[in-house]
Amino acid sequence: MTTSSEGTFGSRIVVAAFDGWNDAGEAASGAVEQLRQSGEYEPVFSVDPELYFDYQYTRPVLKTSADGSRRLDWPEATLFRPTTPSEGPELWLLAGVEPARAWKAFVAEFLDVALREDITGLVTLGSMMSDVPHTRPIAISATSENRAVREELALDSATYEGPVGILSVLQDAAESSGLPTASLWASVPHYVASQAPSPKATLALIERLELFTRAAVPHGSLPTEAAAWEASVDAAAAEDEEMREYIRLLEENCDAVDAPEASGDAIARAFEKYLNRDDRGKGDAKK
């Protein structure tokens, strides 16, 4: 039974993130890595990589250790548990590479272990490339298909329809098994794809995760890294007039959305104004 201090997710919560399609800017996997670095964890269960990964798509990596020995690191997905007591809810971690096949079996293996270990809730972390400026706070989309979670945290159901990743399959199976779930997705500026990882997006996910789970997560060096990341993008924009203009447009539209008087018509007019100006510039160049 959960107490009022634990919330709907209970006292033992799995936080899941996967490399690949669900992980723009390495923001989601970075958040789980921050959790691992902030405490002591041990593996509970790993899937057999032969069953779920396509090695032509996700290849094993050859590495050299400090003593000069060489080893192969194979793609994996592993459930970790904390080894030291915490003052608040326990955050277990599910991390690895998004599988290439047999998603139902992959998810079933982890859910069997989770139920055996008395897991009480699941929060999935993802990140996607979006038309947002790097100069504004990272937007986090927070949704849940669980009525109790939505009522407690004032969330909406997701409205997205279309292709999904392993996170959606995991959530669907967890809810069917009786585990309450929620999803956090960070919006990463698409024009900084080459500036991965994105610690600013990772930090935003961590901060929202703390609110969801009521667990304290040390931020470590993330605030400093986030400021340095933003400064590096600023420096790149300073040398590219077209990029600066595009960022200014994104800022205007972001501010319009956040403003009390924001409306779809107002945002559409702003884009139309920009496009018309761009067309006039091209026309002048042809004269």
C-alpha positions as CSV (number, residue, x, y, z in Angstrom):
1,M,0.0,0.0,0.0
2,T,1.3,3.5,-0.8
3,T,1.3,6.3,1.6
4,S,0.3,9.9,0.9
5,S,4.0,10.9,0.9
6,E,4.8,8.3,-1.7
7,G,2.1,9.3,-4.2
8,T,0.4,7.2,-6.8
9,F,3.7,5.6,-8.1
10,G,4.4,4.1,-4.7
11,S,7.8,3.4,-3.0
12,R,9.6,1.5,-5.7
13,I,9.6,3.2,-9.1
14,V,11.3,2.1,-12.4
15,V,12.7,5.0,-14.5
16,A,13.2,3.8,-18.0
17,A,15.1,5.3,-21.0
18,F,16.6,3.7,-24.1
19,D,19.3,4.8,-26.6
20,G,18.1,5.3,-30.1
21,W,14.8,6.6,-31.6
22,N,13.5,7.7,-28.1
23,D,16.7,9.7,-27.2
24,A,17.3,12.9,-29.2
25,G,20.3,14.7,-27.9
26,E,21.0,11.8,-25.5
27,A,18.8,13.6,-23.0
28,A,16.8,10.7,-21.7
29,S,19.7,8.2,-21.5
30,G,21.7,11.1,-19.9
31,A,19.1,11.5,-17.2
32,V,19.3,7.8,-16.3
33,E,23.1,7.9,-16.3
34,Q,22.9,10.9,-13.9
35,L,20.8,8.7,-11.6
36,R,23.3,5.9,-11.8
37,Q,26.2,8.2,-11.0
38,S,24.4,9.8,-8.0
39,G,24.1,6.5,-6.1
40,E,25.1,2.8,-5.9
41,Y,23.3,0.4,-8.2
42,E,23.6,-3.2,-9.1
43,P,22.1,-5.1,-12.0
44,V,19.0,-7.2,-11.4
45,F,18.3,-8.6,-14.9
46,S,19.6,-8.3,-18.4
47,V,18.1,-9.7,-21.6
48,D,20.0,-12.0,-23.9
49,P,21.2,-9.7,-26.7
50,E,21.1,-12.5,-29.2
51,L,17.3,-12.4,-29.0
52,Y,16.5,-8.7,-29.4
53,F,19.3,-6.8,-31.2
54,D,20.4,-6.5,-34.8
55,Y,24.1,-6.3,-34.7
56,Q,24.3,-4.8,-38.2
57,Y,22.2,-1.9,-36.8
58,T,23.6,-1.7,-33.3
59,R,27.1,-3.2,-33.5
60,P,29.2,-4.4,-30.6
61,V,32.0,-2.0,-29.7
62,L,35.7,-3.0,-29.2
63,K,37.3,-1.2,-26.2
64,T,40.7,-1.1,-24.5
65,S,40.7,-1.0,-20.7
66,A,43.2,0.8,-18.5
67,D,45.4,-2.3,-18.2
68,G,45.7,-2.7,-22.0
69,S,43.3,-5.6,-22.3
70,R,40.7,-5.5,-25.1
71,R,37.0,-6.6,-24.9
72,L,33.8,-6.4,-26.8
73,D,30.9,-4.5,-25.3
74,W,27.6,-6.0,-26.7
75,P,24.3,-4.0,-26.9
76,E,22.3,-4.6,-23.8
77,A,19.3,-3.6,-21.8
78,T,19.4,-4.0,-18.0
79,L,17.3,-3.4,-14.9
80,F,19.3,-1.9,-12.0
81,R,18.3,-1.5,-8.3
82,P,19.8,0.8,-5.7
83,T,21.9,-0.9,-3.1
84,T,21.7,1.8,-0.4
85,P,18.5,3.0,1.4
86,S,17.0,6.3,0.4
87,E,14.9,8.8,2.4
88,G,12.2,8.8,-0.3
89,P,11.0,6.4,-2.9
90,E,13.5,4.0,-4.5
91,L,14.3,4.7,-8.1
92,W,15.2,1.6,-10.1
93,L,16.6,2.1,-13.5
94,L,15.9,0.4,-16.8
95,A,18.4,1.4,-19.5
96,G,20.0,0.1,-22.7
97,V,19.5,0.0,-26.4
98,E,16.1,0.0,-28.0
99,P,15.5,-3.6,-29.3
100,A,15.3,-4.3,-33.0
101,R,12.9,-7.2,-32.8
102,A,10.5,-9.2,-30.6
103,W,9.3,-6.1,-28.6
104,K,6.4,-7.9,-26.9
105,A,8.8,-10.6,-25.5
106,F,11.4,-8.0,-24.6
107,V,8.9,-6.0,-22.5
108,A,7.4,-9.2,-21.0
109,E,10.7,-10.2,-19.6
110,F,11.3,-7.0,-17.8
111,L,7.7,-6.8,-16.5
112,D,7.9,-10.3,-15.1
113,V,11.0,-9.2,-13.1
114,A,9.4,-5.9,-12.1
115,L,6.3,-7.6,-10.7
116,R,8.5,-10.2,-8.9
117,E,10.5,-7.4,-7.3
118,D,7.3,-5.5,-6.1
119,I,7.8,-2.5,-8.4
120,T,5.0,0.0,-7.8
121,G,5.2,2.4,-10.7
122,L,7.0,3.3,-14.0
123,V,8.1,6.6,-15.4
124,T,9.5,6.6,-19.0
125,L,11.9,9.2,-20.2
126,G,12.2,10.3,-23.9
127,S,13.4,13.2,-26.0
128,M,12.6,14.4,-29.5
129,M,13.9,17.0,-31.9
130,S,11.5,20.0,-32.0
131,D,11.2,23.5,-33.4
132,V,12.2,25.2,-30.2
133,P,14.9,27.7,-29.3
134,H,17.8,26.7,-27.1
135,T,17.7,30.0,-25.3
136,R,14.4,29.2,-23.5
137,P,13.6,26.6,-20.8
138,I,13.4,23.1,-22.2
139,A,9.7,22.1,-22.7
140,I,8.7,18.9,-21.1
141,S,5.6,17.0,-22.3
142,A,4.2,15.1,-19.3
143,T,1.3,12.6,-19.9
144,S,-0.2,9.5,-18.4
145,E,-2.8,6.9,-19.4
146,N,-3.5,6.2,-15.8
147,R,-6.5,8.1,-14.3
148,A,-5.1,8.2,-10.7
149,V,-1.8,9.5,-11.9
150,R,-3.5,12.2,-14.1
151,E,-5.7,13.3,-11.2
152,E,-2.8,13.5,-8.7
153,L,-0.4,15.3,-11.0
154,A,-2.9,17.3,-13.1
155,L,-1.8,15.6,-16.4
156,D,-3.6,14.9,-19.7
157,S,-3.7,11.8,-21.7
158,A,-1.4,11.7,-24.7
159,T,-3.0,12.7,-28.0
160,Y,-0.2,11.5,-30.3
161,E,-1.1,9.0,-33.0
162,G,1.5,7.4,-35.2
163,P,4.6,5.2,-35.0
164,V,6.0,4.6,-31.5
165,G,9.1,3.4,-29.9
166,I,9.8,0.8,-27.2
167,L,8.8,3.2,-24.4
168,S,5.1,3.2,-25.6
169,V,5.1,-0.6,-25.8
170,L,6.5,-0.8,-22.3
171,Q,4.0,1.7,-20.9
172,D,1.1,-0.1,-22.5
173,A,2.1,-3.5,-21.1
174,A,2.8,-2.0,-17.6
175,E,-0.6,-0.5,-17.4
176,S,-2.2,-3.8,-18.5
177,S,-0.2,-5.4,-15.7
178,G,-1.5,-3.0,-13.1
179,L,1.5,-0.7,-12.8
180,P,0.7,3.1,-12.9
181,T,2.8,4.8,-15.5
182,A,3.7,8.3,-16.8
183,S,5.8,9.6,-19.6
184,L,8.2,12.6,-19.8
185,W,9.5,13.9,-23.1
186,A,12.0,16.7,-23.5
187,S,11.9,18.9,-26.6
188,V,15.5,19.4,-27.9
189,P,16.2,22.1,-30.5
190,H,16.6,20.3,-33.8
191,Y,19.2,22.7,-35.1
192,V,21.7,21.6,-32.4
193,A,21.6,17.9,-33.3
194,S,25.4,18.1,-33.7
195,Q,25.7,19.5,-30.2
196,A,24.8,16.2,-28.5
197,P,24.6,15.4,-25.7
198,S,22.2,18.1,-24.5
199,P,22.7,18.5,-20.7
200,K,20.1,21.3,-20.6
201,A,17.4,18.8,-21.7
202,T,18.8,16.2,-19.3
203,L,18.5,18.6,-16.4
204,A,14.9,19.5,-17.4
205,L,14.0,15.8,-17.4
206,I,15.6,15.3,-14.0
207,E,13.8,18.2,-12.4
208,R,10.4,17.1,-13.7
209,L,11.2,13.5,-12.6
210,E,11.8,14.8,-9.0
211,L,8.3,16.4,-9.0
212,F,6.7,13.2,-10.3
213,T,8.3,10.7,-8.0
214,R,9.0,12.9,-4.9
215,A,12.5,11.5,-4.9
216,A,15.6,13.7,-4.5
217,V,18.1,13.4,-7.3
218,P,21.5,15.1,-7.1
219,H,22.0,17.3,-10.1
220,G,25.8,17.1,-10.0
221,S,27.5,19.1,-12.7
222,L,24.4,19.3,-14.9
223,P,23.6,23.0,-14.2
224,T,27.2,24.0,-15.2
225,E,27.2,21.7,-18.2
226,A,23.8,23.0,-19.3
227,A,25.1,26.6,-19.2
228,A,28.2,25.7,-21.1
229,W,26.1,23.9,-23.8
230,E,23.9,26.9,-24.2
231,A,27.0,29.2,-24.5
232,S,28.5,26.9,-27.2
233,V,25.3,27.1,-29.3
234,D,25.3,30.9,-28.8
235,A,28.8,31.0,-30.1
236,A,27.9,29.0,-33.1
237,A,24.9,31.2,-33.8
238,A,27.0,34.3,-33.5
239,E,28.9,33.2,-36.7
240,D,25.9,32.3,-38.7
241,E,23.4,35.1,-39.6
242,E,20.8,32.7,-41.0
243,M,20.9,30.7,-37.8
244,R,20.6,33.8,-35.6
245,E,17.5,34.9,-37.6
246,Y,15.9,31.4,-37.3
247,I,16.5,31.3,-33.5
248,R,15.0,34.8,-33.2
249,L,11.9,33.6,-35.0
250,L,11.7,30.5,-32.7
251,E,12.0,32.8,-29.7
252,E,9.2,35.0,-30.8
253,N,6.9,32.1,-31.4
254,C,7.9,30.5,-28.1
255,D,7.2,33.7,-26.2
256,A,3.9,34.0,-28.1
257,V,2.8,30.6,-27.0
258,D,3.7,31.3,-23.4
259,A,2.0,34.7,-23.4
260,P,-1.5,35.0,-21.9
261,E,-2.9,36.3,-25.2
262,A,-1.3,33.5,-27.2
263,S,-3.5,31.9,-29.9
264,G,-3.1,29.7,-32.9
265,D,-3.9,32.6,-35.2
266,A,-1.3,34.9,-33.7
267,I,1.4,32.2,-34.1
268,A,0.3,31.6,-37.7
269,R,0.5,35.3,-38.5
270,A,4.0,35.4,-37.1
271,F,5.2,32.6,-39.3
272,E,3.4,34.1,-42.3
273,K,5.1,37.5,-41.7
274,Y,8.5,35.7,-41.6
275,L,7.9,33.7,-44.8
276,N,6.6,36.8,-46.7
277,R,9.7,38.7,-45.8
278,D,11.8,35.8,-46.9
279,D,10.0,35.6,-50.3
280,R,10.5,39.4,-50.8
281,G,14.2,38.9,-50.2
282,K,14.5,36.2,-52.8
283,G,12.5,38.4,-55.2
284,D,14.9,41.3,-54.7
285,A,17.9,39.0,-55.3
286,K,16.6,38.0,-58.7
287,K,16.3,41.6,-59.9
